[in-house]
Each structure stands twice: as C-alpha cells, then as structure tokens.
Amino acid sequence: MITNKDSLCSDTLLKQIYIKPVSIANFLTNPIVCDSIFVANLNVQHTDSVLWDFGNGQTSTDPNIIYQYPDTGYYTVTLFTNPGSACQDTATFRIHIVYRATADFITDLKPCEKFVSFTNNSIDGIEYEWFMDGIKTSTSLNTSHVFPTLGVHEVKLVVNRSLLCPDTVIYNIDLRQISIPEILNSNHSCYLTIDFVQNSQFATEYLWDFGDGNTSTLANPTHTYQNYGNYLVKLTTEPNNSCIKSDSIFLSITKPPIAKINYEQEKCSGLLKYINASTPYVSQIMTINGQIINQNFAEFNSENPTKLTIKLTVIDSVGCVDSTTLLLDYNPNATSYFYVPNVFSPNGDGLNDIFKAYGDFQECAETMMIFDRWGNQIFASDDFSKGWDGTFKGKPAPEGAYVFVFEGSGFRKVGTVSLLR
C-alpha cells in the first residue's frame, strides 16, 4: 500500500494475506437404507469440521457417521462443512429408511410322504420365490411340492428379490423319517384298568389294539378290561400310509391279593390274637401302632385300655400289592375289671362279713387262696360266690393282714386284705 505516491512525502506498507478456499461438502450413501442404519462416506475438501442434520431433529458432529433411525420413512440428510464460517458449504441427500424382510417357512412333513406343504412365516415380505433343489417352482405366499424321491432335499425361499432389502432362507428337509412306535408299559398288570403310554418317534397317527376286541386312536389311551388274563397289545403308528410300523407286548393281568386280618380276644386273659388271613401272597408288612411285626401271627396284651391300629400290606409273586387297616378299641383282661376289697370285718353284723371278689368276669377266676403272714394257706376255694368268712379250721382267724391269690385262665391277681373284728 502506497500513500502520496507523487509527493515527496509518500509512504509504503507491505502486508501478506491468505485467501482460504471455499469448503466443498459432499458424501456418498445408499438412497435405500435397510435395517434403519444410515452410513455415509465423506467426500469433502477444505473442511475443518462437519455437522450432520438427519432430518428428524437429530444432529451429530462425528465425521465417521453411523446413525440408526428409530422409525422407517423418508428423510433429508444435510451435511454442513465448516459450519458457521464464511466458507461453509452444504450437501443434502434424501434417503428412504426401510425394514429388511425376514424370510422363514415351516414344513408339514409326514413319514414316507413325498408330498410336502410349506407355510410362509416371513416378515415384511411382498414378493416370494420358492426353489426346490435349486429349481424355481412357485411365487405364491405358500406352496407345496411333490419330490421325486425320498431323502434330503434343499428348499430355498427368497423374499422381495426385486424390491427393497430382500432376504433368503434355505432349509434341508429329510423325507426319510419313518415313525418308530414304542410301548412303555410293562407286560404285567394287577388291575383291569390300565393307562397305556407310548414314546413313539416321528408319529402323528396311532392305532391301539388291546387284544380283547377293542381299539383306540388316542396317543396314550386308558382301557378297562373285563376279565383277568393274557392279552396281545399292539400299537401301530401311521396306519393310513405306506410307513406302517408296529410294536406289541404280551400283557398278563392277574388278580391282586386281598389283604385281610382276622383277630380274636380271649375273654379272661384279654389276650388279643391276630393273624394275616390274606390270599394269595408271598410277603407281608404288618405293623401294630407303628411297630413292625415280621410274622403272620401275633399277640397283644395290656392291663390298660388301648386304641390299636393294625396295618397290613401283602405282595404276591408278581408284585401286586394290597393293604388294609384294622382299628380296635382294646379292652384289657379280667383283672382290670376284677375288684377285690382290702379290708373286711367278719363280726356277724351282716356288713362286710365275707371277703370275696366283685365285678365282671368273675367266672374267669378258678382258684381263690388265703395265706397268713407266715405263708400258711388257711383257705382255698373255687366257689367265688361264698368267699372267705374269716375263719380257720372252724375258728375265727385273728385280726391282721392276709395275702389273697386269685388265679384263673390267663391271669393271676395277688394282694393283701386286712381282717378286722
């Protein structure tokens, strides 16, 4: 810069300046964006910073942008280079966000069948192409096909080939699956009503023959036989096509044992006898009030009333089981109902002059004996209605304590009585 160039007082100023080039904004992307993910490759010049506007109110300053749109639709993407400066530039691109189609299908396979139906389970599909072993066979939503041979075949479904975001799925199907019937029941039962159970593989249809003229098409039927005996039970799978397979068992149904307890109680001793009267059986478990009795015959006795619970389980030679429970209110032996006084006064006043026993079951007593303090027997009788009158050899016995003994069938009662005058 020169001032007053033509005068003697001129001056000169020299200063260097830089002319910055204008930024150039550009980016490359696909106008169709699948799976909602936007990716762009920058192609800019003379750029220090960038600003992305995705057309939905969202922005970013990341030059290496990967952005996922929350919704499908059309959006205008704008790129600002050197935003806010005098050298700013912009580039815009309109994109379409779409979801990718998901190809899928299921088959209706039947054992030994060459005819197969295919059900289309694709998502967001519009156009469809079916290929069987590499050959295009259909453009329908669902399809079916008759394969020339059994074996493994490739099935391919292409969705939206000519449209946006196509997808392909390929499955290999095996037409050689033959049903394998299997009966899980054992060959013996103790009961006429039987739940039949099978574990057949690749089976869709069933035919049971119970060997008594009755049949069922249920997978796991329940059948009631009218009689015990032997039966040939047969299960056929896929009875209506060429892949019929069968499984069978020889079923023996035997009558289970009948658990039974017989018992009786001796009147005088109170002894309870009980016996396993079951038929037929080979082993048993018997308990009385929880205590195990390892024999067919057992006895119980007590001086006190008791509630008894006798349980019996019997098992026959083929494992059939039956059980029974006997509940008893046990009454003890005669001594518990046999009252003997501990004092009497044979003075002729008519009150308590005779010593004898009172109560129930007196007939169970067979012998009554009186002993003095030195062990000498001074009285004996088996006539309890008369008792002892307090004499010895026709003379009054002296006052004092005497030992009495009552004995009978199954019991013995001993005690002392005082004789008072």
URDA-V810719 format. One record per residue. RES is the residue in three letters. PHI is phi in radians with two decimals (NA if undefined). NEAR is the number of other C-alpha atoms within 12 Angstrom. D_LAST is the distance of its C-alpha to the last C-alpha in whole Angstrom. Layout:
res;phi;near;d_last
RES;PHI;NEAR;D_LAST
RES;PHI;NEAR;D_LAST
//
This chain:
res;phi;near;d_last
MET;NA;11;169
ILE;-2.13;13;173
THR;-1.99;13;174
ASN;0.86;11;177
LYS;-1.02;12;179
ASP;-1.64;9;182
SER;-1.83;9;182
LEU;-1.27;8;182
CYS;-1.86;10;179
SER;-1.34;12;177
ASP;-2.48;13;174
THR;-2.34;11;171
LEU;-2.22;10;168
LEU;-2.08;9;166
LYS;-2.47;8;163
GLN;-1.62;7;161
ILE;-2.16;6;158
TYR;-2.03;6;156
ILE;-1.65;7;156
LYS;-1.39;14;153
PRO;-1.26;14;153
VAL;-1.24;20;151
SER;-1.16;27;147
ILE;-2.07;25;147
ALA;-1.75;32;144
ASN;-2.87;27;143
PHE;-2.64;29;140
LEU;-1.98;23;139
THR;-2.75;24;136
ASN;-1.61;22;135
PRO;-1.18;26;136
ILE;-1.89;26;133
VAL;-1.96;29;130
CYS;-1.61;28;127
ASP;1.10;26;123
SER;1.21;26;124
ILE;-1.84;26;125
PHE;-1.63;33;129
VAL;-2.27;28;130
ALA;-2.33;29;134
ASN;-1.86;18;136
LEU;-1.19;26;139
ASN;-2.42;21;142
VAL;-2.01;26;144
GLN;-2.34;23;146
HIS;0.96;19;147
THR;-2.16;27;143
ASP;-1.74;24;141
SER;-2.64;27;138
VAL;-2.34;35;137
LEU;-2.48;30;135
TRP;-1.72;37;133
ASP;-2.09;27;133
PHE;-1.50;34;131
GLY;1.45;23;131
ASN;-2.27;20;128
GLY;1.57;14;128
GLN;-1.82;18;127
THR;-2.36;21;129
SER;-2.78;22;129
THR;-1.92;22;131
ASP;-1.44;21;130
PRO;-1.21;27;134
ASN;-1.73;19;132
ILE;-1.57;25;130
ILE;-2.35;21;127
TYR;-2.26;27;126
GLN;-1.83;21;123
TYR;-1.35;28;124
PRO;-1.32;18;120
ASP;-2.43;19;122
THR;-1.36;21;125
GLY;2.40;21;128
TYR;-1.74;20;131
TYR;-2.42;27;132
THR;-1.79;22;135
VAL;-1.68;36;135
THR;-2.09;31;137
LEU;-1.94;39;138
PHE;-1.84;35;139
THR;-1.83;35;141
ASN;0.83;27;142
PRO;-1.08;25;140
GLY;1.51;15;141
SER;-1.75;17;144
ALA;-1.21;12;148
CYS;-1.74;22;148
GLN;-1.16;26;145
ASP;-2.40;28;145
THR;-2.33;29;143
ALA;-2.49;28;142
THR;-2.17;25;140
PHE;-2.64;26;139
ARG;-1.67;24;137
ILE;-2.11;28;134
HIS;-2.10;28;132
ILE;-1.59;31;128
VAL;-2.31;28;126
TYR;-1.50;27;123
ARG;-1.34;27;123
ALA;-1.16;28;122
THR;-1.99;27;119
ALA;-1.54;32;120
ASP;-2.89;29;117
PHE;-2.74;31;116
ILE;-2.18;24;113
THR;-2.06;23;114
ASP;-1.94;22;112
LEU;-1.50;27;112
LYS;-2.18;29;111
PRO;-0.95;32;110
CYS;1.12;26;113
GLU;-1.78;28;115
LYS;-1.52;27;119
PHE;-1.49;20;119
VAL;-2.29;28;117
SER;-1.76;22;117
PHE;-2.14;29;117
THR;-1.89;21;116
ASN;-1.38;31;118
ASN;-1.98;21;115
SER;-1.20;28;118
ILE;-2.02;23;118
ASP;1.07;23;121
GLY;-1.64;31;123
ILE;-2.20;25;126
GLU;-2.01;29;128
TYR;-2.39;36;127
GLU;-2.36;34;128
TRP;-1.84;36;126
PHE;-2.23;28;127
MET;-1.92;28;126
ASP;0.93;23;127
GLY;1.51;17;129
ILE;-1.89;16;131
LYS;-1.21;19;131
THR;-2.13;22;129
SER;-2.82;21;128
THR;-2.14;22;129
SER;-1.40;21;126
LEU;-1.08;26;123
ASN;-2.04;25;121
THR;-2.63;29;122
SER;-2.51;26;121
HIS;-2.72;27;123
VAL;-1.83;19;123
PHE;-1.37;25;123
PRO;-1.23;15;125
THR;-2.47;17;123
LEU;-1.32;21;119
GLY;2.27;19;119
VAL;-1.66;18;119
HIS;-2.29;25;121
GLU;-1.65;21;122
VAL;-2.13;34;122
LYS;-2.15;32;124
LEU;-2.14;43;124
VAL;-1.91;38;126
VAL;-1.96;35;126
ASN;1.02;27;128
ARG;-1.08;21;131
SER;-1.64;14;134
LEU;-1.92;20;132
LEU;-1.45;25;130
CYS;0.90;30;128
PRO;-1.28;29;127
ASP;-2.58;30;124
THR;-2.37;27;124
VAL;-2.32;25;121
ILE;-2.28;23;121
TYR;-2.18;24;118
ASN;-1.76;20;118
ILE;-1.94;29;116
ASP;-1.96;25;115
LEU;-1.59;28;115
ARG;-1.68;20;114
GLN;-1.17;22;110
ILE;-1.95;27;108
SER;-1.07;32;105
ILE;-2.15;25;102
PRO;-1.29;32;99
GLU;-2.62;29;96
ILE;-1.57;32;92
LEU;-1.64;21;89
ASN;-1.17;25;87
SER;-1.32;21;85
ASN;-1.60;23;86
HIS;-2.49;27;82
SER;-2.50;28;80
CYS;-1.74;29;76
TYR;-2.29;25;77
LEU;-1.32;25;80
THR;-1.63;19;81
ILE;-2.26;24;83
ASP;-1.58;21;84
PHE;-1.52;33;88
VAL;-2.26;22;89
GLN;-2.26;30;92
ASN;-2.32;21;94
SER;-1.26;25;98
GLN;-1.86;21;101
PHE;1.03;25;104
ALA;-1.82;32;103
THR;-2.14;28;103
GLU;-2.31;29;102
TYR;-2.38;36;100
LEU;-2.47;31;99
TRP;-1.69;36;96
ASP;-2.06;30;95
PHE;-1.46;33;91
GLY;1.45;25;92
ASP;-2.11;21;91
GLY;1.62;16;94
ASN;-1.91;20;93
THR;-2.38;24;95
SER;-2.72;24;95
THR;-1.88;24;97
LEU;-1.32;22;95
ALA;-1.19;27;95
ASN;-2.33;24;91
PRO;-1.46;24;90
THR;-2.00;21;86
HIS;-2.33;25;86
THR;-1.97;21;83
TYR;-1.44;27;84
GLN;-1.54;19;83
ASN;-2.44;17;82
TYR;-1.25;20;80
GLY;2.72;21;83
ASN;-1.92;23;86
TYR;-2.43;26;89
LEU;-1.66;22;92
VAL;-1.74;36;92
LYS;-2.23;33;96
LEU;-2.02;41;97
THR;-1.99;34;101
THR;-1.83;38;102
GLU;0.91;31;105
PRO;-1.20;22;106
ASN;-1.83;19;109
ASN;-2.32;20;111
SER;-1.38;15;112
CYS;-1.80;26;110
ILE;-1.11;24;107
LYS;-2.33;28;104
SER;-2.36;27;101
ASP;-2.37;26;98
SER;-2.55;27;95
ILE;-2.40;26;92
PHE;-1.61;22;90
LEU;-1.73;30;87
SER;-1.91;26;84
ILE;-1.94;28;81
THR;-1.98;26;78
LYS;-1.23;28;75
PRO;-1.24;28;72
PRO;-1.17;29;68
ILE;-1.99;24;66
ALA;-1.30;33;62
LYS;-2.58;27;59
ILE;-2.06;32;56
ASN;-1.78;22;53
TYR;-2.60;23;50
GLU;-2.67;20;46
GLN;-2.18;26;43
GLU;-1.22;24;40
LYS;-1.15;27;37
CYS;-1.50;29;34
SER;-1.43;33;36
GLY;1.33;31;37
LEU;-1.16;25;40
LEU;-1.66;30;43
LYS;-2.01;22;47
TYR;-2.35;30;50
ILE;-2.46;29;53
ASN;-1.32;36;57
ALA;-1.86;23;59
SER;-1.26;29;62
THR;-2.63;24;65
PRO;-1.57;24;68
TYR;-2.76;28;67
VAL;-2.12;22;68
SER;-2.57;25;66
GLN;-2.55;36;63
ILE;-2.35;29;61
MET;-2.09;34;57
THR;-2.30;30;55
ILE;-2.19;29;51
ASN;0.91;19;51
GLY;1.54;14;54
GLN;-1.55;16;53
ILE;-1.32;18;56
ILE;-1.97;23;54
ASN;-1.68;17;57
GLN;-2.67;18;56
ASN;-1.31;28;57
PHE;-2.14;24;53
ALA;-2.59;25;50
GLU;-2.27;23;46
PHE;-2.51;33;44
ASN;-2.58;27;40
SER;-2.77;22;38
GLU;-1.53;20;34
ASN;-2.12;18;36
PRO;-1.03;18;38
THR;-2.55;20;42
LYS;-1.58;17;45
LEU;-1.97;24;47
THR;-2.12;22;51
ILE;-1.90;36;53
LYS;-1.98;29;56
LEU;-2.39;40;59
THR;-2.15;35;63
VAL;-2.13;33;65
ILE;-2.27;26;68
ASP;-1.61;24;70
SER;-1.21;19;73
VAL;-1.94;22;76
GLY;1.62;23;74
CYS;-1.28;27;73
VAL;-2.20;29;69
ASP;-2.51;28;67
SER;-2.40;27;63
THR;-2.60;25;60
THR;-2.30;24;57
LEU;-2.01;26;53
LEU;-1.87;18;51
LEU;-2.25;22;47
ASP;-1.70;15;44
TYR;-1.40;27;42
ASN;-1.83;26;38
PRO;-1.26;28;36
ASN;-1.31;34;34
ALA;-1.09;37;31
THR;-1.11;36;28
SER;-1.33;24;29
TYR;-1.91;26;28
PHE;-1.93;29;25
TYR;-1.68;21;22
VAL;-2.17;30;19
PRO;-1.19;23;16
ASN;-1.80;23;14
VAL;-2.74;27;11
PHE;-2.62;31;9
SER;-2.32;28;5
PRO;-1.37;27;6
ASN;-1.95;20;6
GLY;1.40;15;9
ASP;-1.50;11;11
GLY;1.42;11;13
LEU;-2.05;14;12
ASN;1.02;24;11
ASP;-1.48;24;10
ILE;-2.05;29;12
PHE;-1.66;35;13
LYS;-2.73;37;17
ALA;-1.59;41;20
TYR;-2.26;23;22
GLY;1.90;19;25
ASP;-1.32;18;29
PHE;1.12;26;30
GLN;-1.09;32;27
GLU;-1.20;26;30
CYS;-1.36;31;31
ALA;-1.42;36;28
GLU;-1.88;25;28
THR;-2.44;27;26
MET;-2.15;35;22
MET;-2.30;35;21
ILE;-2.12;37;17
PHE;-2.18;28;18
ASP;-1.44;26;16
ARG;-1.17;18;17
TRP;-1.71;12;20
GLY;1.53;15;22
ASN;-1.48;15;21
GLN;-1.33;19;20
ILE;-2.00;28;18
PHE;-2.74;30;18
ALA;-2.65;28;21
SER;-2.84;23;23
ASP;-2.05;24;25
ASP;-1.96;20;24
PHE;-1.30;28;22
SER;-1.28;19;22
LYS;-1.59;17;19
GLY;1.30;29;17
TRP;-1.86;35;14
ASP;-1.64;33;12
GLY;1.47;38;10
THR;-2.00;25;12
PHE;-2.38;19;15
LYS;0.99;13;18
GLY;1.42;11;16
LYS;-2.07;11;13
PRO;-1.03;21;9
ALA;-1.34;26;10
PRO;-1.17;20;8
GLU;-1.09;21;7
GLY;2.53;22;10
ALA;-1.70;23;12
TYR;-2.27;32;14
VAL;-1.68;30;17
PHE;-1.96;37;18
VAL;-2.35;32;22
PHE;-1.95;38;24
GLU;-2.19;30;27
GLY;-2.74;28;30
SER;-1.27;23;34
GLY;1.54;23;35
PHE;-2.64;30;32
ARG;-2.65;24;28
LYS;-2.13;31;25
VAL;-2.17;25;23
GLY;-2.93;24;20
THR;-2.18;24;17
VAL;-2.31;30;13
SER;-1.72;28;10
LEU;-1.71;31;7
LEU;-2.12;24;4
ARG;-1.75;21;0
//
